[in-house]
Amino acid sequence: MKLLSVISLQNRIFLFVGTLVLAVILMLWVVVRPKYEASVINERLTIVEQLQNYSMTGIDQKFGEWTNVARYVAWQASSHPSGLDLLLRQFMILNPELVEIRLSSPSMKDELSSRNTDYQPITLNIRDADWLPSKSDTSARIAWVYISDQGLNLVVVRKQFRLQNIQLAVTVVADAKAIVQSLENLPLGDDYSASIAGPSGVVFANRSSFVPEHISQSPDEISQLRTVSFQGNTWRVITAGFHSSDFWMIVAIPEALVIKPVHDLFLYSTAAIVAITFLVLVFGWFVSRQISKPVSLMVEDVEKMSALDFTHPIRAPQLPELRQMGKTIETMRQALERYHRINVEKIIFEEWKNRFLMSYSEDMIAIADSSDRFTFINDRLLIFLRQLDAAESITHKSQLVNHPHITKIKESLRSEKSGSLVVRLVQSELKIAVETRAPLFFRLHDVAIHKDNEDLGSMLIFHDLTNEREIDQMKTDMINVVVHELRNPLNSIMGFASLMLEDEQQKPEERTEFLKIILNSSQNLNMLINRFLDIQRLESGKVNFAKEPTDLSLMIRSLIEFQKPQLMKKSVSINFVEDDALPAVAVAPELMHEAFLNLISNAVKYGDSNRSIDIALTGSGGNVIFSITDHGYGISPEDQTKLFTKFFRVTSNRKAAEQGGTGLGLAHVKEIVAYHNGSIRLESTPEIGCRFTVTIPQGSVA
């Protein structure tokens, strides 16, 4: 007691803490360590056994799967042999780890096989001693084969059966890569040994300093835990047999590796105790009372910042040593608060900007969450959904994609990985058939994002392909018509030219007649080509026809006079009325002559006999207007939309379809009128037949 009375409180604390630390260290190494070491060894070995059992379960499952493949192929060969070849190919596609499936018989030369082309051809030389019986199928055997030149570990399952007194065998060869990886990647440290053995020896062993052949193995020693000395080191060895075959698994781990964490733990614990004690004794006693409170206040404020709450100022400590730290943290808080506010505003702005852009996009866009429910639908898609199914509200992606009116024409799938995210892109072409409407065609981009097999959401983009399909069809139709129209005069030219060459004794008058026909066909062919080229030149805008003041009334009267033979032949009369004192108009005379001639000749051609045609030339509202009403067959509303298209022929009216023509006339008229900055309009009813109205701006009047 006298000794304690002369020792200061500070020294008493040093003495007490030192004694306590020494007692703790002795207790750790003398009392706790042996018990903890035994507990850790048992626990680690239990973990090793669990890892071994888990690995063996996976291997047994693989053996069972490949045995089931052999069993199913044998059953299929017995019950449905006709589809066996397709079945083997399907198995190879669905099971990429399969190298080959072979159906053979000792009494037959031919065999049926299917091989995975990702692997090189292999030759199996398996001894009878290497075959082990399958425990799940008494007629099946299993063997492990290593192909050294390819570095392949293979598992071979062979099942024998009889079919109509013929001995057959199904051989399934599978790549044991997954089994090898599971044995090589056990979380047991750097120098563990994992191997598979059979009655004839070890068939596989991972890279380790331990040699599994060192263990004398017998069936009675399977499923035992042993301690083995090898090259001066002690190893803990666990063996266990598989449920699917007579193979067994040997796992060996160095005992030093098992108890190393115990030594490290107690060594590091002792060092930490000593270090912490030293720091506490040297520094803690002097500064604890002075800094504990301001530090605790700063910790409270910083914890709010860690929760992304930057609105609370950091309270400045009273100690000069800590005051600068408090100011620095406060400066950081203010900067983070500004950045956080700006970032939030930016995120909100970007979100609304993206929504605005998607809302007014020409494509139809929708965004779905992880449950496939739509969280955003732009205006175009919303209108389309109402047209697609007015009776039911479409709220989920599956309702839209699998809608009965939507048919997938073709589909492609692509996946990309970005960090921990997997982006899955499905691109499809869709045909959408809605009642009372023509079919629509769309290209669908379905972009889905996954993380750790969890669906985070997706975006659908519908791009309209309908117009492109219609244009493609129009191009195809135009080419067909061009070929058809060019074929007739060419056939005439070729046919009569052949006749003239083959028959050398033709009369002069016959040769003259044939030459006239050839000339006439050539002229028709040339006219057709020139008409088409004229339209193309007018459409391109690269041609320039000279304009001059032209009396359109005189031009029309001369064209009517030119049509008199056709008018008399069909008993058709023309009533021509015009405004008085119409001025001359600056036009390209040859083009306008072709336009009026085409309209007047069509009016005569497309109508019955004994009728009248009304032609009017007037001026109104600063325009010169030419109007012709044929009182003829008329044109259906469907054909009216395509009437001015190149090579289009009216087919809805039988009488109109019987009349000949190239389908270029009205297309040429349209381009001529457009060249003069005018317009052409069609009206068609049963009462008037067809009425074409051509309007030329008054600005062209001289």
C-alpha positions in Angstrom: 0.0 0.0 0.0 2.9 2.4 0.8 4.3 1.7 -2.6 1.0 2.5 -4.2 0.7 5.7 -2.2 3.9 7.1 -3.7 3.0 6.2 -7.2 1.1 8.9 -9.1 -2.2 8.3 -10.8 -0.6 8.4 -14.2 1.9 5.7 -13.2 -0.8 3.6 -11.6 -2.6 3.7 -14.9 0.5 2.6 -16.7 1.1 -0.2 -14.2 -2.5 -1.4 -14.3 -2.8 -1.3 -18.0 0.6 -3.1 -18.4 -0.3 -5.8 -16.0 -3.7 -6.3 -17.6 -2.2 -6.4 -21.1 0.4 -9.0 -20.0 -2.3 -11.1 -18.4 -4.4 -11.0 -21.5 -1.5 -12.0 -23.7 -0.6 -14.9 -21.5 -4.2 -16.1 -21.4 -4.5 -15.8 -25.2 -1.4 -18.0 -25.8 -1.7 -20.5 -23.0 -5.4 -21.0 -22.5 -7.3 -19.7 -25.5 -5.0 -20.6 -28.3 -5.0 -24.4 -28.0 -8.8 -24.6 -27.7 -9.3 -22.1 -30.5 -6.7 -24.0 -32.7 -8.6 -27.3 -32.3 -11.9 -25.5 -33.0 -10.5 -23.9 -36.1 -9.1 -27.2 -37.4 -12.4 -28.9 -37.0 -14.3 -26.0 -38.6 -11.9 -25.7 -41.5 -12.0 -29.5 -42.1 -15.8 -29.3 -41.9 -15.7 -26.6 -44.5 -13.4 -28.7 -46.7 -15.9 -31.6 -46.4 -18.8 -29.3 -47.3 -16.9 -27.9 -50.3 -16.0 -31.5 -51.3 -19.6 -32.6 -51.0 -20.8 -29.6 -52.9 -18.3 -30.2 -55.7 -19.2 -33.9 -55.8 -22.9 -33.2 -56.0 -22.2 -31.0 -59.1 -20.1 -33.7 -60.6 -22.7 -36.4 -59.8 -25.3 -34.2 -61.5 -23.1 -33.9 -64.6 -22.6 -37.7 -64.7 -26.3 -38.1 -64.3 -27.2 -35.6 -67.0 -24.9 -37.3 -69.5 -26.1 -40.8 -68.5 -29.7 -39.5 -69.0 -28.7 -38.3 -72.5 -27.5 -41.8 -73.4 -30.6 -43.3 -71.9 -32.9 -41.0 -73.8 -31.1 -41.6 -77.1 -31.3 -45.3 -76.5 -35.1 -45.0 -75.8 -35.6 -42.8 -78.8 -33.7 -45.2 -81.0 -36.0 -48.0 -79.8 -39.3 -46.2 -80.1 -38.8 -43.5 -82.7 -35.8 -44.3 -84.9 -36.9 -42.1 -87.8 -36.2 -38.8 -86.0 -32.9 -39.9 -84.4 -30.6 -37.8 -86.6 -32.5 -34.6 -85.8 -32.6 -35.6 -82.1 -28.8 -35.9 -82.0 -28.3 -32.5 -83.6 -30.8 -31.0 -81.1 -28.9 -32.5 -78.2 -25.6 -31.1 -79.5 -27.1 -27.6 -79.9 -28.8 -27.6 -76.5 -25.7 -29.1 -74.7 -22.6 -27.3 -75.9 -20.4 -29.3 -73.5 -21.2 -32.5 -75.5 -18.4 -33.3 -77.9 -20.0 -36.3 -79.7 -23.0 -38.6 -79.6 -22.5 -41.9 -81.4 -24.9 -44.8 -82.1 -23.1 -48.0 -83.2 -23.3 -51.8 -83.3 -20.5 -54.4 -83.3 -22.4 -56.3 -86.0 -23.0 -53.3 -88.3 -20.4 -51.2 -90.2 -22.4 -48.0 -90.3 -22.9 -45.8 -87.3 -24.9 -42.7 -86.6 -23.1 -39.9 -85.0 -23.3 -36.1 -84.3 -20.2 -34.2 -83.4 -19.7 -30.6 -82.0 -17.7 -28.8 -84.7 -16.0 -26.7 -82.0 -13.9 -29.7 -81.1 -11.3 -31.5 -83.3 -12.0 -35.1 -84.1 -11.0 -37.5 -81.4 -10.1 -41.2 -81.2 -11.2 -43.0 -78.0 -9.0 -45.9 -76.8 -10.5 -47.0 -73.5 -9.4 -50.1 -71.7 -11.9 -52.4 -70.2 -10.5 -51.8 -66.8 -11.1 -48.0 -67.2 -14.9 -48.6 -67.6 -16.8 -48.2 -64.4 -20.5 -49.2 -64.0 -23.1 -46.5 -63.6 -25.0 -46.7 -60.3 -28.1 -45.0 -61.9 -28.3 -47.4 -64.9 -27.0 -50.9 -64.8 -26.6 -51.1 -68.5 -24.4 -48.0 -68.7 -20.7 -47.5 -68.0 -18.6 -44.4 -67.4 -15.0 -43.7 -68.2 -12.7 -40.7 -67.7 -10.4 -40.0 -70.7 -7.6 -37.5 -71.0 -6.7 -36.4 -74.6 -3.1 -35.2 -74.1 -2.6 -33.6 -77.6 -5.7 -31.4 -77.2 -5.5 -31.0 -73.4 -9.0 -32.3 -73.0 -10.6 -34.1 -70.1 -13.5 -36.1 -71.4 -16.2 -38.2 -69.7 -17.5 -41.0 -71.8 -20.9 -42.7 -71.1 -21.7 -45.8 -73.0 -25.1 -47.5 -72.7 -25.8 -50.8 -74.4 -29.3 -52.0 -75.5 -30.9 -54.4 -78.0 -33.2 -53.5 -80.8 -34.7 -56.4 -82.8 -32.0 -58.8 -81.7 -29.3 -56.3 -82.6 -26.8 -55.3 -80.0 -26.5 -51.5 -80.1 -24.5 -49.0 -78.0 -25.0 -45.3 -77.4 -21.7 -43.4 -76.6 -21.9 -39.9 -75.2 -18.7 -38.0 -75.1 -18.7 -34.8 -72.9 -16.2 -32.2 -72.2 -15.3 -32.3 -68.4 -14.1 -28.7 -68.5 -16.7 -27.5 -66.0 -15.8 -30.4 -63.6 -12.1 -29.6 -63.9 -12.7 -25.9 -63.3 -14.8 -26.7 -60.2 -11.9 -28.9 -58.8 -9.3 -26.3 -59.7 -11.1 -23.3 -58.2 -12.1 -24.7 -54.7 -11.5 -21.8 -52.2 -8.9 -23.8 -50.2 -5.8 -21.8 -50.7 -2.9 -22.1 -53.1 -1.5 -25.6 -52.4 -4.5 -27.9 -52.0 -4.9 -31.1 -53.9 -8.2 -32.2 -55.5 -8.3 -35.4 -57.6 -10.6 -38.0 -58.9 -9.6 -41.7 -58.8 -10.9 -45.1 -59.8 -10.0 -48.7 -59.2 -7.3 -48.4 -61.9 -5.7 -45.2 -60.5 -6.0 -41.4 -60.5 -7.8 -40.1 -63.6 -7.5 -36.3 -62.8 -5.4 -34.2 -60.3 -5.1 -30.5 -60.1 -1.7 -28.8 -59.9 -0.3 -29.3 -56.4 2.9 -30.4 -54.6 0.8 -33.3 -53.1 0.8 -36.4 -55.3 -2.5 -38.3 -54.8 -0.9 -41.6 -56.0 0.9 -41.5 -52.7 -2.3 -42.6 -51.0 -2.9 -46.3 -50.9 -6.6 -46.5 -51.6 -9.0 -49.3 -51.2 -12.8 -49.4 -51.2 -12.8 -49.7 -47.4 -10.8 -46.5 -47.1 -13.3 -44.3 -49.0 -15.2 -41.7 -47.0 -12.4 -41.4 -44.3 -10.5 -38.4 -42.8 -6.8 -39.2 -42.5 -3.5 -37.5 -41.6 -0.8 -38.3 -44.1 2.9 -37.3 -44.1 4.3 -36.4 -47.5 7.8 -34.9 -48.2 8.2 -33.9 -44.6 4.8 -32.1 -44.4 1.6 -33.2 -42.7 -1.5 -33.3 -44.9 -5.2 -33.7 -43.9 -6.8 -36.0 -46.5 -10.5 -36.5 -47.1 -11.8 -39.1 -49.5 -15.4 -39.7 -50.5 -17.1 -41.8 -53.2 -19.5 -40.6 -55.9 -23.2 -41.6 -55.9 -23.3 -42.0 -59.7 -20.3 -44.3 -60.3 -17.4 -46.1 -58.6 -15.1 -43.0 -58.9 -14.0 -41.3 -55.7 -12.7 -37.9 -54.8 -9.5 -37.1 -52.8 -9.0 -33.7 -51.2 -5.8 -33.0 -49.4 -4.9 -29.8 -47.6 -1.6 -29.0 -45.7 -2.2 -28.9 -42.0 0.0 -25.9 -41.7 -2.4 -24.1 -44.0 -5.3 -25.1 -41.8 -3.8 -23.8 -38.6 -2.0 -20.8 -40.2 -4.9 -18.4 -39.6 -4.7 -19.3 -35.9 -1.0 -18.4 -35.6 -1.6 -15.3 -37.7 -4.6 -14.2 -35.6 -2.8 -14.6 -32.3 0.4 -13.0 -33.5 -1.4 -10.0 -35.0 -3.7 -9.8 -32.0 -0.7 -9.6 -29.7 1.0 -7.0 -31.8 -2.2 -5.0 -32.0 -2.7 -5.2 -28.3 0.8 -4.0 -27.6 0.6 -1.2 -30.2 -2.8 0.0 -29.1 -1.7 -0.1 -25.4 1.4 1.9 -26.2 -0.5 4.5 -28.1 -3.2 4.8 -25.5 -0.7 5.2 -22.7 1.5 7.7 -24.5 -1.0 9.9 -26.3 -4.5 9.2 -25.0 -4.0 10.3 -21.5 -2.7 13.8 -22.6 -5.3 14.7 -25.2 -8.5 12.7 -24.5 -10.1 15.2 -22.2 -9.2 18.1 -24.5 -10.3 16.8 -27.9 -13.1 14.3 -27.1 -15.9 16.8 -27.1 -15.0 18.9 -30.2 -14.2 15.7 -32.1 -17.6 14.2 -31.2 -19.3 17.3 -32.4 -17.5 17.2 -35.6 -18.3 13.5 -36.0 -22.0 14.3 -35.6 -21.8 17.0 -38.3 -19.8 14.8 -40.7 -22.3 11.9 -40.2 -25.0 14.2 -41.6 -22.7 14.8 -44.6 -22.3 11.0 -45.1 -26.1 10.8 -45.3 -25.9 13.4 -48.2 -27.3 16.1 -45.9 -25.2 19.2 -46.6 -27.5 21.8 -45.1 -26.1 21.7 -41.6 -22.9 23.9 -41.0 -19.9 22.3 -39.3 -19.4 23.6 -35.8 -15.9 25.1 -35.4 -13.9 23.5 -32.5 -12.5 25.8 -29.8 -9.1 24.2 -29.9 -6.7 26.0 -32.2 -5.3 22.7 -33.4 -8.7 21.5 -34.6 -10.1 24.9 -35.7 -8.4 24.8 -39.1 -9.7 21.2 -39.6 -13.2 22.4 -38.9 -12.9 25.3 -41.3 -11.6 22.9 -44.0 -14.5 20.5 -43.5 -16.9 23.4 -43.6 -15.4 24.6 -46.9 -15.8 21.0 -48.2 -19.4 21.0 -47.0 -20.3 24.2 -48.8 -18.7 23.0 -52.0 -20.5 19.7 -51.8 -23.8 21.5 -51.1 -23.4 23.6 -54.2 -22.4 20.6 -56.3 -25.2 18.5 -55.0 -27.8 21.2 -55.7 -26.4 21.8 -59.2 -26.2 18.0 -59.9 -29.8 17.5 -58.8 -31.0 20.3 -61.0 -29.0 19.0 -63.9 -30.4 15.5 -63.4 -34.0 16.9 -63.4 -33.3 19.0 -66.4 -31.8 16.1 -68.3 -34.7 13.9 -67.4 -37.3 16.4 -68.7 -35.2 17.1 -71.8 -35.0 13.5 -72.6 -38.8 13.1 -72.0 -39.4 16.1 -74.3 -37.3 14.8 -77.1 -38.9 11.3 -76.9 -42.4 12.9 -76.7 -41.9 14.7 -80.0 -39.9 12.0 -81.7 -41.1 10.7 -85.1 -40.6 7.2 -83.7 -42.9 5.6 -81.1 -41.1 5.2 -77.8 -41.9 3.6 -74.4 -40.0 2.9 -71.2 -40.9 0.0 -68.9 -39.7 -0.7 -65.3 -38.4 -4.0 -63.9 -41.9 -5.4 -63.7 -42.6 -4.7 -67.4 -45.0 -1.9 -66.6 -44.8 1.2 -68.8 -43.5 4.3 -66.9 -43.3 6.5 -70.1 -45.2 6.4 -73.4 -44.7 9.2 -76.0 -47.6 10.8 -77.7 -47.3 8.9 -81.0 -47.3 5.6 -79.3 -50.2 6.6 -77.1 -52.3 7.4 -80.1 -51.3 4.2 -81.8 -52.2 2.1 -78.7 -55.7 3.6 -78.7 -56.0 2.6 -82.4 -54.6 -0.8 -81.8 -57.0 -1.8 -79.0 -59.6 0.7 -78.0 -61.4 -1.8 -75.7 -58.5 -2.6 -73.4 -55.8 -0.4 -71.8 -52.3 -1.6 -72.7 -50.1 -0.9 -69.6 -47.4 -3.6 -69.8 -44.7 -4.4 -72.4 -45.9 -8.0 -72.7 -49.4 -6.9 -73.6 -48.0 -4.8 -76.5 -45.3 -7.2 -77.8 -47.6 -10.2 -77.7 -50.7 -8.4 -79.0 -52.8 -10.6 -81.4 -52.7 -8.0 -84.1 -48.9 -7.9 -84.1 -46.9 -10.5 -86.1 -43.1 -10.9 -85.9 -41.6 -11.3 -89.4 -38.0 -11.8 -88.2 -36.0 -11.3 -85.1 -32.4 -11.0 -84.0 -30.8 -10.9 -80.5 -27.6 -9.3 -79.3 -26.1 -8.9 -75.8 -23.4 -6.5 -74.7 -21.7 -6.3 -71.3 -20.8 -2.9 -69.7 -19.2 -3.4 -66.3 -21.8 -5.2 -64.1 -24.6 -4.4 -66.5 -25.8 -6.6 -69.4 -27.6 -4.8 -72.2 -29.9 -7.2 -74.2 -31.0 -5.9 -77.6 -33.8 -7.6 -79.5 -34.4 -6.2 -83.0 -37.6 -7.3 -84.7 -39.6 -6.5 -87.8 -43.3 -6.4 -87.1 -46.4 -6.5 -89.2 -49.5 -4.9 -87.6 -52.9 -5.7 -89.0 -55.7 -3.6 -87.7 -59.2 -4.0 -89.0 -60.4 -1.4 -91.6 -56.8 -0.3 -92.2 -53.9 -1.4 -94.4 -51.2 -3.4 -92.7 -48.4 -1.4 -91.1 -44.8 -2.4 -90.8 -42.4 -1.4 -88.0 -38.9 -2.1 -86.8 -38.8 -2.7 -83.1 -35.8 -2.1 -80.9 -36.3 -3.7 -77.5 -33.4 -2.6 -75.2 -33.4 -4.3 -71.8 -30.8 -3.8 -69.0 -29.9 -6.6 -66.5 -27.7 -6.6 -63.5 -26.9 -9.9 -61.7 -29.8 -11.6 -63.6 -32.2 -8.9 -62.3 -34.2 -7.0 -64.9 -33.7 -3.2 -64.3 -36.0 -2.0 -67.1 -36.3 -1.7 -70.8 -37.0 0.8 -73.7 -39.1 0.1 -76.8 -38.5 2.1 -80.0 -41.0 1.5 -82.9 -39.6 2.9 -86.3 -42.3 3.0 -89.1 -41.2 1.0 -92.2 -44.6 1.2 -93.9 -43.6 4.0 -96.3 -40.4 2.2 -97.2 -42.3 -1.0 -97.9 -44.7 0.9 -100.1 -41.9 2.5 -102.0 -40.1 -0.8 -102.5 -43.4 -2.3 -103.9 -43.9 0.7 -106.2 -40.3 0.3 -107.5 -41.0 -3.4 -108.1 -44.3 -2.6 -109.9 -42.7 0.1 -112.0 -39.9 -2.3 -113.1 -42.4 -5.0 -114.0 -44.4 -2.5 -116.1 -41.3 -1.1 -117.8 -40.2 -4.6 -118.7 -43.7 -5.5 -119.9 -44.0 -2.3 -122.0 -40.6 -2.7 -123.6 -41.1 -6.4 -124.3 -43.9 -6.0 -126.9 -42.1 -3.7 -129.4 -38.9 -5.7 -128.9 -40.7 -9.0 -129.6 -42.2 -7.5 -132.8 -38.8 -6.3 -134.0 -37.0 -9.6 -133.2 -39.9 -11.7 -134.6 -40.1 -10.0 -138.0 -36.4 -9.6 -138.3 -36.0 -13.3 -137.8 -38.7 -14.0 -140.4 -36.8 -11.8 -142.9 -33.5 -13.6 -142.2 -35.0 -17.1 -142.3 -37.1 -16.7 -145.5 -34.9 -15.5 -148.3 -37.6 -16.0 -151.0 -40.0 -13.4 -149.5 -41.8 -11.2 -151.9 -40.7 -7.5 -152.0 -44.1 -6.3 -150.8 -44.0 -8.7 -147.8 -40.5 -7.5 -146.9 -41.7 -3.9 -147.2 -44.6 -4.7 -144.9 -42.3 -6.4 -142.3 -39.9 -3.4 -142.4 -42.8 -1.0 -141.8 -43.8 -3.1 -138.8 -40.2 -3.1 -137.5 -40.0 0.6 -138.0 -43.3 1.2 -136.3 -42.3 -1.0 -133.3 -38.9 0.8 -133.1 -40.7 4.2 -133.1 -43.0 3.0 -130.4 -40.1 1.8 -128.4 -38.2 5.1 -128.9 -41.3 7.1 -128.0 -41.7 5.1 -124.7 -38.0 5.6 -123.8 -38.1 9.3 -124.7 -41.3 9.8 -122.7 -39.8 8.2 -119.6 -36.5 10.1 -120.0 -38.5 13.4 -120.4 -40.3 12.7 -117.1 -36.9 11.9 -115.4 -35.4 15.1 -116.7 -38.3 17.2 -115.6 -38.2 15.6 -112.1 -34.5 16.2 -111.7 -34.8 19.9 -112.7 -31.7 19.7 -114.8 -33.5 20.4 -118.1 -34.4 23.9 -119.3 -37.1 24.4 -122.0 -37.4 27.9 -123.6 -40.6 29.7 -122.8 -42.3 32.0 -125.2 -45.7 33.8 -125.4 -48.2 31.2 -126.6 -51.9 31.4 -127.5 -53.3 28.5 -125.5 -56.7 28.9 -127.2 -55.3 28.4 -130.6 -53.2 25.4 -129.4 -56.3 23.7 -128.0 -58.4 24.3 -131.1 -55.7 22.8 -133.3 -55.5 19.7 -131.0 -59.3 19.3 -131.2 -59.0 19.5 -135.0 -56.3 16.8 -134.9 -58.5 14.5 -132.9 -61.5 14.6 -135.4 -60.9 11.1 -136.9 -61.0 9.5 -133.5 -64.0 11.7 -132.5 -65.9 10.7 -135.6 -65.0 7.0 -135.1 -66.6 7.0 -131.6 -69.3 9.5 -132.3 -68.0 11.9 -129.7 -68.4 15.7 -129.8 -66.3 18.3 -128.0 -67.8 21.5 -126.5 -65.0 24.1 -126.1 -65.7 27.4 -124.3 -63.3 30.1 -123.4 -63.2 33.5 -121.8 -62.9 36.5 -124.1 -59.6 38.3 -124.6 -57.4 35.7 -122.8 -53.7 36.9 -123.2 -50.9 34.8 -124.5 -49.0 32.9 -121.8 -45.2 32.4 -121.6 -44.9 28.6 -121.7 -42.7 25.9 -123.3 -45.0 25.3 -126.4 -43.8 21.7 -127.1 -44.3 20.7 -123.4 -47.7 22.3 -123.1 -48.7 20.8 -126.5 -47.9 17.3 -125.1 -49.8 17.9 -121.9 -53.0 19.1 -123.6 -52.8 16.4 -126.3 -52.5 13.7 -123.6 -55.5 15.0 -121.6 -57.7 15.4 -124.8 -56.7 12.0 -126.2 -57.3 10.3 -122.8 -60.8 11.9 -122.7 -61.6 10.5 -126.1 -60.2 7.0 -125.3 -61.6 6.3 -121.8 -65.3 6.6 -122.5 -68.2 5.1 -124.4 -69.4 6.2 -127.8 -72.2 8.9 -128.3 -71.1 11.3 -125.6 -69.7 14.8 -125.4 -66.5 16.2 -123.9 -66.5 19.6 -122.2 -63.3 21.7 -122.5 -63.0 25.2 -120.8 -60.2 27.7 -120.9 -60.8 30.6 -118.4 -58.9 33.1 -116.3 -59.6 33.5 -112.6 -57.9 34.9 -109.6 -54.6 35.6 -111.4 -54.5 32.1 -113.0 -55.2 30.6 -116.4 -57.3 27.5 -115.9 -57.7 24.6 -118.4 -60.5 22.2 -117.6 -61.6 19.0 -119.4 -64.6 16.8 -118.5 -64.8 13.5 -120.4 -68.2 12.0 -119.1 -66.4 8.7 -119.4 -65.7 5.6 -117.3 -64.5 7.4 -114.1 -61.8 6.3 -111.7 -62.1 4.6 -108.3 -60.9 6.5 -105.1 -58.2 3.9 -104.6 -56.8 4.4 -108.1 -57.0 8.2 -107.9 -54.2 8.4 -105.3 -51.8 6.6 -107.7 -53.0 8.0 -111.1 -50.1 10.4 -111.6 -47.5 7.7 -110.7 -45.2 6.5 -113.5 -46.4 3.3 -115.3 -49.7 3.2 -113.3 -52.6 1.7 -115.1 -56.2 1.7 -113.9 -57.4 -1.8 -113.1 -60.5 -1.3 -111.1 -62.6 -0.4 -114.2 -62.7 -3.2 -116.7 -63.4 -1.0 -119.7 -60.5 1.4 -118.8 -58.2 -1.5 -118.2 -58.9 -2.9 -121.7 -57.5 0.3 -123.3 -53.8 0.2 -124.2 -51.2 2.6 -122.8 -47.9 2.9 -121.1 -49.0 4.6 -117.9 -46.5 7.5 -118.5 -48.9 10.0 -119.9 -50.4 11.6 -116.8 -47.1 11.3 -114.9 -45.6 13.4 -117.8 -48.5 15.9 -117.6 -47.9 16.3 -113.9 -44.2 17.1 -114.4 -45.0 19.5 -117.3 -47.5 21.5 -115.1 -45.0 21.5 -112.2 -42.3 22.8 -114.5 -44.6 25.8 -115.2 -45.2 26.3 -111.4 -48.8 25.2 -111.9 -51.0 22.4 -110.5 -53.3 19.7 -111.8 -56.4 18.4 -110.0 -58.7 15.4 -110.6 -62.4 15.0 -109.9 -64.2 11.8 -110.7 -67.8 10.9 -110.1 -70.3 8.7 -112.0 -72.0 11.9 -113.3 -69.0 13.6 -114.8 -66.6 10.7 -115.4 -63.3 12.4 -114.9 -62.5 16.1 -114.8 -58.9 17.3 -115.0 -58.2 20.9 -114.1 -54.8 22.5 -114.9 -54.0 25.8 -113.3 -51.1 28.1 -114.5 -50.2 31.2 -112.4 -51.0 34.5 -114.0 -47.3 35.5 -113.4 -46.4 33.5 -116.4 -48.6 35.6 -118.7 -46.7 37.8 -121.1 
